[in-house]
Amino acid sequence: MKISLQIIWEKLNFNTAEAVLEAPDHSVFSDVRLLSPKLTTLKSGILYVGEGLLGNEFVCEAGSGLCLLNGSGPFPCDGLAIVGDYSLFELFNRISQLFYELRTQFEQLIEAIIQKKGLQQVVEIISKICGNPVYLVDSSFKVLGIHGPKTMPEMSANWRRLLNDGYLPYNIVMNLIESNELQSMESGRCADLIVSKFFYTPFINYNMRYKGKLQGHFFVVGMLKKITPGDVELTNLAGPYILDAIRSDPHFQTTRGRYYEHFIIDMLEGKPMQLAHIKNQVSALKLDLNDGYTVVKINPNLYDELQNEQISRQLEQINGCKPVFYKNAIVAVFPKLQRQQSSLINKLKTLSKSINGTIGISDEIPGFANLHRLYLQAATAITLGQQLALSTTIYRYQDVMRYHPFLGFDKKDELAVMCHPGMLILKTYDAEHDTKFVQTLETYLKHERHSLPTAAALHIHRNTLSYRLDKIDQLFSFNLDDAFERERILLTLNILSYLSHASFSAE
């Protein structure tokens, strides 16, 4: 750990009347020593502390430095002249203590990284070093760690959003992009002081890059004290350590998320939000709050980061689709397209050929605020489709919804108890006599008890249908004029279909 005279001057709280800094070389030092009268060579990386005017002819190695008490320059190297009622040893001890404290803090930082104590603890140590709140975010502005006071009058709304929501809202990111602030921010190769019209409070930005790719941002926010040049230098010292910390964190995702991803995920999870906030995000997404929406969940059998990114890019080409990575799946939000159901299905069928996995499709429901319900439908469609071992890999919720109420039952007997006894009699009779009475009654009810369309659907003569209905009445006297009995018959048909396909635990 090496520090500059700028940091030493600021940390010792000298004002311009007490100290004069001359540091054209911006040298940094790892150790401090007393300046001996017999010393002829100042070593690189060492800060020498002496008293009085310079009387010696020194040979100064590049990167050496001087700190003189009650002395003055010009200095042969980077120098700090201090005027004050101190003893030489008091000054030396103060500077030595500063070196010790900073070295101890950086050792704690390194230990936290090596022992993988988590990004939050790393951020807390950095905040103590910098003396200001620290925000650590990934490249899509999702918060990885924050340390600082939770309530401050001067905290702007967007800093508060990062603190409360855990990510920067999409509309603010779009403002940064459209104003070129984000491009300017991400172009920096070292720590920069940023004054943004969207954040108000000045802050230091350090871009964390690995092999040229942006991994995230390390912000030091000037909320507790004014940001100084020494703070910028400390941020540059701490930045590489934080990059090591996030790259070694097992939960860190190297893939750059889409800027809207965190908001969409909050909506999929049903996180409570104020309507005004939702409106702002939807407007930035160029969507209609009250439009109809469909959610599609794609479950790849094998996780392949590159393939998943390619699939997401293909989805984004479909009229306003917004795909995100959520729970090891690709979840896509489609506006309007469910109205052209066949068109959407055909696009997904084409897409399914390039992936090895399953696809669940929700209903279309008006209102962006209903994404959570739509996500549950899409996820349930996959669960039911797999449990029923359907022949396709694309499952629409509307096709399997009738089985949804049965997911909570673990054993066949729990469902069989709800079955209409007459339907069980017909099922047994069909099995023993190779008849089709269950199918006949089901088709008859689905055609609203109209004989002609029922006979046509069964490909039988109307007289044959009458015979079957008479036989069904002999086996069990159904009251088909009772709406509730008809409902129970149809429920039983769904249960019997479910029981014939679904797998259950041992009874």
C-alpha positions in Angstrom: 0.0 0.0 0.0 1.5 3.3 -1.1 0.2 6.8 -0.4 1.0 10.3 -1.7 1.8 13.6 0.0 -1.7 14.8 -1.1 -3.3 12.1 1.0 -1.0 12.7 4.0 -1.7 16.5 3.9 -5.4 15.9 3.8 -5.5 13.1 6.5 -3.4 15.3 8.9 -5.9 18.1 8.4 -3.3 20.8 7.6 -4.7 24.0 6.1 -2.9 26.1 3.5 -1.5 28.4 6.2 0.1 25.5 8.0 1.4 23.5 5.0 2.6 24.0 1.5 2.6 21.1 -0.9 4.9 20.8 -3.9 4.3 17.4 -5.6 4.9 17.7 -9.3 5.9 14.1 -9.7 2.9 12.7 -7.7 5.2 10.2 -6.0 3.8 7.6 -3.6 5.4 6.2 -0.5 5.3 2.9 1.4 7.4 3.9 4.4 8.4 7.0 6.4 11.8 7.7 8.0 13.6 10.5 9.9 15.9 12.6 7.8 19.4 12.1 9.1 22.0 14.9 8.7 24.4 12.3 7.3 22.0 11.1 4.7 23.1 11.7 1.1 20.6 9.6 -0.9 16.8 9.7 -0.7 15.5 6.3 -1.6 12.5 5.7 -3.9 9.2 5.1 -2.2 10.4 6.6 1.1 9.1 9.7 2.7 11.8 11.4 4.8 10.7 13.7 7.7 13.1 16.4 8.8 13.3 19.9 10.4 14.6 23.3 9.2 16.0 24.4 5.9 17.6 22.0 3.5 21.4 22.2 4.1 22.4 18.9 2.5 23.0 18.1 -1.1 20.8 15.1 -1.7 20.8 12.6 -4.5 17.1 12.0 -4.9 16.0 8.8 -6.5 12.8 9.0 -8.6 9.8 8.6 -6.4 11.4 9.9 -3.2 9.8 12.6 -0.9 10.5 15.1 1.8 8.4 16.5 4.7 10.0 19.5 6.4 8.9 21.0 9.7 9.4 24.8 9.8 11.3 24.6 6.6 10.6 25.5 3.0 11.4 24.6 -0.6 12.2 24.5 -3.3 12.4 20.7 -3.0 14.5 18.4 -5.0 11.6 15.9 -5.1 8.0 15.9 -4.0 7.8 17.8 -0.8 5.6 19.1 2.0 6.6 22.1 4.1 4.8 22.4 7.5 4.8 25.4 9.8 3.6 24.9 13.3 4.3 24.4 17.0 5.2 20.8 16.7 8.3 18.8 17.6 10.0 16.8 14.9 9.2 13.6 16.7 5.5 14.6 17.2 5.2 15.2 13.4 7.1 12.0 12.6 4.8 10.0 14.9 1.7 11.5 13.4 2.7 10.6 9.9 3.9 7.1 11.0 0.5 6.6 12.7 -1.3 7.6 9.5 0.8 5.1 7.5 0.0 2.4 10.1 -3.8 3.1 10.1 -4.1 3.1 6.3 -1.9 0.0 6.1 -4.1 -1.7 8.7 -7.3 -0.8 6.8 -6.0 -2.1 3.5 -4.8 -5.3 5.3 -8.4 -5.7 6.6 -9.7 -5.2 3.1 -7.3 -7.8 1.6 -8.3 -10.3 4.4 -12.0 -9.8 3.7 -11.4 -10.5 0.0 -9.2 -13.5 0.6 -11.6 -15.0 3.1 -14.6 -14.1 0.9 -16.5 -12.3 3.7 -18.8 -10.8 1.1 -19.0 -7.5 -0.8 -21.0 -5.8 1.9 -18.1 -6.1 4.4 -15.6 -5.0 1.7 -17.7 -1.9 1.0 -17.9 -1.1 4.7 -14.1 -1.1 5.0 -13.7 1.1 1.9 -16.2 3.6 3.4 -14.1 3.9 6.5 -11.0 4.5 4.3 -12.7 7.1 2.1 -14.7 8.8 4.9 -17.8 9.0 2.7 -20.7 6.6 1.7 -19.7 4.0 -0.8 -22.0 2.5 -3.5 -20.8 -0.6 -5.4 -22.9 -1.6 -8.5 -22.5 -3.9 -11.4 -22.5 -2.7 -15.0 -26.3 -2.6 -15.1 -26.4 -0.5 -12.0 -27.6 -3.3 -9.7 -26.4 -2.7 -6.2 -23.7 -5.2 -4.9 -23.1 -3.3 -1.7 -23.8 0.0 0.0 -22.5 1.5 3.2 -23.4 4.9 4.5 -26.2 6.7 6.5 -29.7 5.8 5.4 -31.2 9.2 6.0 -29.5 12.4 5.0 -31.3 15.6 3.9 -28.9 16.2 1.0 -29.3 12.7 -0.4 -30.8 13.0 -3.8 -33.7 10.9 -4.9 -31.6 8.7 -7.2 -29.0 7.9 -4.5 -32.0 7.0 -2.3 -33.4 4.8 -5.1 -30.2 2.8 -5.3 -30.4 2.4 -1.5 -34.1 1.5 -1.3 -34.7 -0.4 -4.6 -31.3 -2.1 -5.0 -30.8 -0.8 -8.5 -30.9 2.4 -10.5 -34.4 2.9 -12.2 -34.4 2.4 -15.9 -35.7 5.9 -16.7 -32.7 7.4 -14.9 -30.3 5.2 -16.8 -31.9 6.2 -20.1 -31.5 9.9 -19.0 -27.8 9.2 -18.4 -27.5 7.5 -21.8 -29.4 10.3 -23.7 -27.4 13.0 -22.1 -24.1 11.2 -22.8 -23.2 11.3 -19.1 -23.0 7.5 -19.0 -20.7 7.3 -22.0 -18.5 10.0 -20.4 -18.5 8.2 -17.1 -17.7 4.8 -18.6 -14.8 6.1 -20.7 -12.7 6.9 -17.6 -9.6 4.8 -17.0 -9.1 5.9 -13.4 -11.1 7.5 -10.6 -12.9 10.7 -11.7 -14.9 13.3 -9.9 -18.4 13.5 -11.4 -20.9 16.3 -11.1 -24.1 15.0 -12.5 -27.4 16.8 -13.0 -29.2 13.6 -12.2 -27.4 12.8 -8.9 -26.8 16.4 -7.6 -24.4 15.2 -4.9 -20.8 15.1 -6.4 -19.2 11.7 -6.4 -16.1 9.8 -7.5 -16.6 7.1 -10.1 -14.1 4.2 -10.6 -14.8 1.9 -13.5 -14.0 -1.7 -12.7 -12.7 -3.4 -15.9 -11.4 -6.8 -16.5 -9.8 -7.7 -19.9 -11.3 -4.5 -21.3 -14.9 -5.4 -20.2 -16.8 -3.2 -17.7 -17.7 -5.2 -14.6 -19.2 -2.4 -12.6 -18.8 1.0 -10.8 -17.4 2.0 -7.5 -18.9 5.3 -6.3 -17.7 7.4 -3.4 -20.4 9.9 -2.7 -19.6 13.3 -1.1 -22.4 13.3 1.5 -20.4 13.4 4.8 -17.5 15.6 3.6 -16.4 17.4 0.5 -14.6 15.3 -2.0 -10.9 16.2 -2.3 -8.0 15.2 -4.6 -6.8 12.9 -1.9 -10.2 11.1 -1.9 -9.7 10.5 -5.7 -6.3 9.0 -5.0 -7.6 6.8 -2.3 -10.3 5.6 -4.7 -7.7 4.7 -7.2 -5.9 2.7 -4.5 -9.0 0.8 -3.5 -10.4 0.2 -6.9 -8.3 -2.8 -8.0 -9.0 -4.5 -4.7 -12.8 -4.1 -5.2 -12.5 -5.5 -8.7 -10.8 -8.6 -7.2 -13.6 -8.8 -4.6 -16.4 -8.9 -7.1 -14.7 -11.3 -9.4 -14.1 -13.7 -6.5 -17.7 -13.4 -5.2 -19.6 -16.6 -6.1 -22.8 -14.6 -6.6 -21.4 -12.1 -9.1 -22.6 -12.5 -12.7 -20.1 -11.6 -15.4 -22.8 -11.1 -18.0 -23.8 -7.5 -18.3 -27.5 -7.3 -17.5 -30.0 -5.2 -19.5 -30.6 -1.9 -17.8 -34.3 -2.6 -17.5 -33.7 -6.1 -16.1 -34.0 -5.4 -12.4 -37.2 -3.4 -12.7 -38.8 -6.2 -14.8 -37.7 -8.8 -12.3 -39.3 -6.8 -9.5 -42.5 -6.7 -11.5 -42.3 -10.5 -12.1 -41.8 -11.1 -8.4 -44.8 -8.9 -7.5 -42.7 -6.4 -5.5 -45.0 -3.5 -4.2 -44.3 -0.3 -6.1 -45.9 3.1 -6.3 -47.9 3.6 -9.5 -46.1 6.8 -10.4 -42.7 4.9 -10.3 -44.1 2.1 -12.5 -45.5 4.7 -15.0 -42.0 6.3 -15.3 -40.3 3.0 -16.0 -42.9 1.8 -18.5 -42.7 5.2 -20.3 -38.9 4.8 -20.6 -39.4 1.3 -21.9 -41.7 2.9 -24.6 -44.6 0.6 -23.6 -48.3 1.3 -22.7 -49.2 0.8 -19.0 -52.7 -0.4 -19.9 -51.8 -2.6 -22.9 -52.3 -6.4 -23.0 -49.2 -8.4 -22.0 -48.0 -12.0 -22.3 -45.2 -13.5 -20.4 -43.1 -16.4 -21.9 -40.7 -18.5 -19.8 -38.0 -20.4 -21.5 -36.2 -23.1 -19.5 -33.1 -24.3 -21.2 -32.1 -27.9 -20.1 -28.5 -26.8 -19.9 -27.2 -23.4 -18.9 -25.2 -21.9 -21.7 -24.4 -18.2 -21.1 -23.6 -17.5 -24.8 -26.6 -19.3 -26.1 -29.0 -17.7 -23.7 -27.7 -14.2 -24.7 -28.2 -15.1 -28.4 -31.8 -16.3 -27.6 -32.5 -13.0 -25.7 -31.2 -11.0 -28.6 -33.5 -12.9 -31.0 -36.5 -12.2 -28.6 -35.7 -8.5 -28.5 -36.3 -8.3 -32.3 -40.0 -9.3 -31.8 -42.0 -6.1 -31.5 -41.1 -4.6 -28.1 -40.2 -7.9 -26.3 -38.3 -7.4 -23.1 -36.3 -10.5 -22.1 -34.5 -10.9 -18.8 -32.5 -13.7 -17.0 -34.4 -14.8 -14.0 -34.1 -18.0 -11.9 -31.9 -19.8 -14.5 -34.4 -19.1 -17.2 -35.1 -16.5 -19.9 -38.4 -14.7 -19.1 -39.8 -12.5 -21.9 -42.5 -9.9 -21.7 -44.5 -9.4 -24.9 -46.8 -6.5 -25.5 -49.9 -7.1 -27.7 -48.6 -10.2 -29.5 -51.0 -12.6 -27.8 -53.8 -11.1 -30.0 -52.0 -12.8 -32.9 -51.7 -16.1 -30.9 -50.7 -18.2 -33.9 -48.0 -15.6 -34.9 -46.4 -15.7 -31.5 -46.6 -19.5 -31.3 -44.9 -19.8 -34.7 -42.1 -17.5 -33.7 -41.6 -19.5 -30.5 -41.6 -22.8 -32.4 -38.9 -21.5 -34.7 -36.9 -20.3 -31.7 -37.4 -23.6 -29.8 -35.5 -25.4 -32.6 -32.4 -23.6 -31.5 -32.7 -24.4 -27.8 -32.9 -27.6 -25.9 -35.6 -26.8 -23.3 -39.2 -26.0 -22.6 -41.4 -22.9 -23.1 -44.4 -21.8 -21.0 -46.8 -19.2 -22.3 -49.2 -17.2 -20.2 -52.6 -15.7 -21.1 -52.8 -12.2 -22.3 -54.0 -9.8 -19.5 -54.4 -6.0 -19.8 -52.2 -4.0 -17.5 -48.4 -4.0 -17.0 -48.9 -4.3 -13.3 -50.1 -7.9 -13.8 -46.7 -9.3 -14.8 -46.4 -11.3 -11.6 -49.7 -13.1 -12.3 -48.6 -13.7 -15.9 -45.2 -15.1 -14.8 -46.9 -17.5 -12.5 -49.1 -18.7 -15.3 -46.1 -19.3 -17.7 -44.1 -21.1 -15.0 -47.1 -23.2 -14.0 -47.7 -24.1 -17.7 -44.2 -25.6 -17.8 -44.7 -27.5 -14.5 -48.0 -29.0 -15.7 -46.8 -29.7 -19.2 -43.8 -31.7 -17.8 -45.9 -33.5 -15.2 -48.4 -34.6 -17.8 -45.7 -35.6 -20.2 -47.2 -33.8 -23.1 -45.8 -34.5 -26.5 -44.8 -30.8 -27.1 -42.2 -28.6 -25.5 -44.3 -25.5 -25.8 -47.0 -25.3 -23.1 -49.8 -22.7 -23.1 -51.4 -21.9 -19.8 -54.8 -21.8 -21.4 -54.3 -25.5 -22.6 -53.3 -26.9 -19.2 -55.1 -24.4 -16.9 -57.9 -27.0 -16.1 -55.2 -29.1 -14.3 -53.8 -26.2 -12.3 -56.0 -26.8 -9.2 -54.7 -30.3 -8.8 -51.0 -29.4 -8.4 -51.3 -29.2 -4.6 -52.3 -32.9 -4.3 -49.5 -35.4 -3.7 -51.6 -38.7 -3.8 -54.2 -40.0 -6.2 -56.7 -40.8 -3.4 -56.7 -37.1 -2.5 -58.1 -36.3 -6.0 -60.2 -39.4 -6.5 -62.3 -38.5 -3.5 -63.7 -35.5 -5.4 -64.7 -37.5 -8.5 -68.4 -38.0 -9.4 -69.3 -41.6 -8.5 -71.3 -42.0 -11.7 -68.2 -41.1 -13.8 -66.2 -43.7 -11.9 -68.9 -46.3 -12.8 -68.8 -45.3 -16.5 -65.0 -45.5 -16.5 -65.0 -49.0 -15.0 -67.7 -50.1 -17.4 -65.7 -48.8 -20.4 -62.6 -50.6 -19.3 -64.5 -53.9 -18.8 -66.7 -53.7 -22.0 -64.5 -51.7 -24.4 -67.2 -49.0 -24.7 -66.8 -45.2 -24.9 -69.4 -43.9 -22.6 -67.0 -41.5 -20.7 -66.0 -40.0 -24.0 -69.6 -39.8 -25.2 -70.8 -38.0 -22.1 -67.9 -35.6 -22.2 -68.5 -34.6 -25.8 -72.2 -34.3 -25.2 -71.7 -31.8 -22.4 -69.0 -29.8 -24.3 -71.5 -29.4 -27.1 -74.1 -28.0 -24.7 -76.2 -31.3 -24.9 -77.0 -30.7 -28.6 -77.3 -34.1 -30.4 -76.3 -33.2 -33.9 -72.9 -31.5 -33.2 -72.2 -34.2 -30.6 -72.8 -37.1 -33.1 -70.8 -35.3 -35.7 -67.9 -34.8 -33.3 -68.0 -38.5 -32.4 -68.4 -39.6 -36.0 -71.5 -41.7 -35.2 -75.1 -41.6 -36.2 -77.6 -39.7 -34.1 -79.5 -42.9 -33.3 -76.2 -44.4 -32.0 -75.8 -41.4 -29.8 -79.3 -41.8 -28.4 -78.6 -45.5 -27.6 -75.4 -44.6 -25.7 -77.1 -41.8 -23.7 -79.9 -44.3 -22.7 -77.3 -46.8 -21.7 -75.4 -44.2 -19.6 -78.7 -43.3 -17.9 -79.2 -47.0 -17.0 -75.7 -47.3 -15.5 -76.1 -44.1 -13.4 -79.0 -41.7 -13.3 -77.3 -38.3 -13.9 -79.3 -35.2 -13.5 -77.9 -33.3 -16.5 -80.4 -30.4 -16.0 -78.6 -29.5 -12.8 -75.8 -27.0 -13.6 -73.8 -28.0 -10.5 -73.9 -31.7 -11.4 -72.7 -30.9 -14.9 -69.8 -28.9 -13.4 -68.8 -31.8 -11.1 -68.9 -34.2 -14.1 -66.6 -31.9 -16.1 -64.3 -31.5 -13.0 -64.2 -35.3 -12.7 -63.2 -35.6 -16.4 -60.3 -33.2 -15.7 -59.3 -35.2 -12.7 -59.4 -38.5 -14.6 -57.3 -37.0 -17.4 -54.8 -35.6 -14.9 -54.6 -38.9 -13.0 -53.9 -40.8 -16.2 -50.8 -38.7 -17.0 -49.4 -37.2 -13.8 -46.8 -38.8 -11.6 -47.5 -39.1 -7.8 -45.6 -40.0 -4.7 -46.1 -43.6 -3.4 -49.3 -44.0 -1.5 
